[in-house]
Amino acid sequence: MNVLDLPFNKILLIKKSDVPDTILMLEDRVKYQNHLGTVHASAQYALAEASSGEILERNFGAWNGAYFPVVRRVEVKYKNPAKGRLFSTGFIDTDRAMKAKKELSEKGRTLVDVMVKIVDEGKNITFESTFTWFIAKAKKNVNSD
């Protein structure tokens, strides 16, 4: 499933970024602001979580219901106040991705770390994170008559 199709991400209007070398973006809207007039921590988190899912899908492909990913753990550091539009960048370590694909094939489950950064229009890093995803083979439905 495309992360942009998830109802929560639609509410926030998270979309593909139009800025080179970035993944997703969050527009500059008053409804995302906190009491300081900067982008609320939870809005940044939502963008980062969606971005980690997008990165996961780009690295592992569409599972078409054969596997399911869920966030297991998150480490976050808020670095600077976020102002204006926000953009995400991120990656999965190539060696770890290869190992995870092998584990998934052999054991039917794995853990994968996805690193995500959020930057604002001023190119300030506002948020750094590691999202650890648990991926498992989907259980088949057994119909009993």
C-alpha positions in Angstrom: 0.0 0.0 0.0 1.2 3.5 -0.8 1.8 5.4 2.4 0.1 8.5 0.9 -3.1 6.5 0.6 -3.3 5.9 4.4 -6.2 7.9 5.9 -4.0 9.7 8.5 -1.5 10.8 6.0 -4.3 12.1 3.8 -5.6 14.2 6.7 -2.2 15.8 7.1 -1.9 16.3 3.3 1.6 14.6 3.3 2.7 14.3 -0.4 5.6 13.4 -2.6 8.3 16.1 -2.5 8.9 18.4 -5.5 12.4 19.2 -4.2 15.3 17.0 -5.6 16.9 14.5 -3.2 14.0 14.6 -0.8 11.2 12.1 -0.4 8.0 13.5 1.1 6.9 16.9 2.2 4.5 18.8 4.5 3.3 22.2 3.3 3.5 25.3 5.5 0.1 25.5 7.2 -1.0 27.2 10.4 -2.8 24.1 11.5 0.7 22.3 11.9 2.1 25.0 14.2 2.7 24.8 17.9 2.4 27.5 20.6 5.8 28.9 19.4 4.7 29.4 15.8 7.0 26.6 14.5 6.0 23.2 13.2 4.6 21.0 15.9 6.7 18.0 17.0 3.9 15.5 16.2 3.5 16.9 12.6 7.2 16.4 12.1 7.0 12.9 13.5 4.1 12.0 11.2 6.0 13.1 8.2 9.1 11.1 9.3 7.0 8.0 10.0 5.3 8.2 6.5 8.7 8.8 5.0 10.2 5.7 6.7 7.4 3.6 5.2 8.0 5.1 1.8 11.7 4.2 2.1 10.9 0.7 3.2 8.6 0.2 0.3 11.2 1.6 -2.2 13.8 -0.9 -0.8 11.6 -4.0 -0.4 9.0 -3.4 -3.2 5.3 -4.0 -3.0 4.4 -7.0 -0.9 0.8 -7.3 -2.1 -0.4 -8.7 1.2 2.3 -11.4 1.4 4.2 -9.6 4.2 3.2 -6.9 6.6 5.4 -4.2 8.1 4.7 -2.4 11.5 6.8 0.1 13.4 8.5 -1.7 16.4 10.7 1.1 17.9 11.6 4.7 17.1 14.5 6.9 18.3 14.0 10.6 17.7 16.0 13.7 18.2 14.4 17.1 17.6 17.4 19.3 16.5 16.1 22.8 15.5 12.8 24.7 15.4 11.0 23.8 12.1 9.7 26.7 10.0 7.9 26.6 6.6 7.6 23.6 4.4 9.3 20.4 5.6 11.0 17.8 3.5 12.2 14.3 4.4 15.3 12.4 3.4 16.4 9.0 4.5 17.9 5.6 3.7 18.3 2.0 4.8 21.9 0.7 5.1 22.4 -1.4 1.9 24.1 -4.3 3.7 21.4 -4.4 6.3 18.7 -4.4 3.7 20.3 -7.4 1.9 20.6 -9.2 5.2 16.9 -8.4 6.1 15.7 -9.6 2.7 17.5 -12.9 3.3 16.0 -13.2 6.8 12.6 -12.5 5.5 13.0 -15.2 2.8 14.4 -17.8 5.2 12.6 -17.0 8.5 9.5 -15.2 7.4 10.3 -12.1 9.6 13.0 -9.5 10.1 13.8 -6.1 11.7 14.9 -3.2 9.5 16.2 0.2 10.6 15.2 3.2 8.5 17.0 6.5 9.1 15.0 9.7 8.4 15.8 13.3 8.6 13.5 16.3 8.3 14.7 19.6 6.9 12.9 22.9 6.6 12.9 25.4 3.8 16.0 27.0 5.3 17.8 23.6 5.0 18.0 23.3 8.8 17.9 19.8 10.1 14.9 19.8 12.5 14.4 16.1 13.2 16.6 13.0 13.1 15.3 9.5 13.6 15.7 5.8 13.3 12.5 3.8 12.7 12.8 0.1 13.4 10.3 -1.8 11.4 9.2 -5.4 12.1 8.3 -7.2 8.8 6.6 -10.6 8.9 5.1 -13.0 6.4 1.3 -12.6 6.5 -0.6 -15.5 8.0 -2.9 -17.2 5.5 -6.6 -17.2 6.4 -7.7 -20.8 6.9 -11.4 -21.2 6.2 -13.0 -24.1 8.0 -16.3 -25.5 6.6 
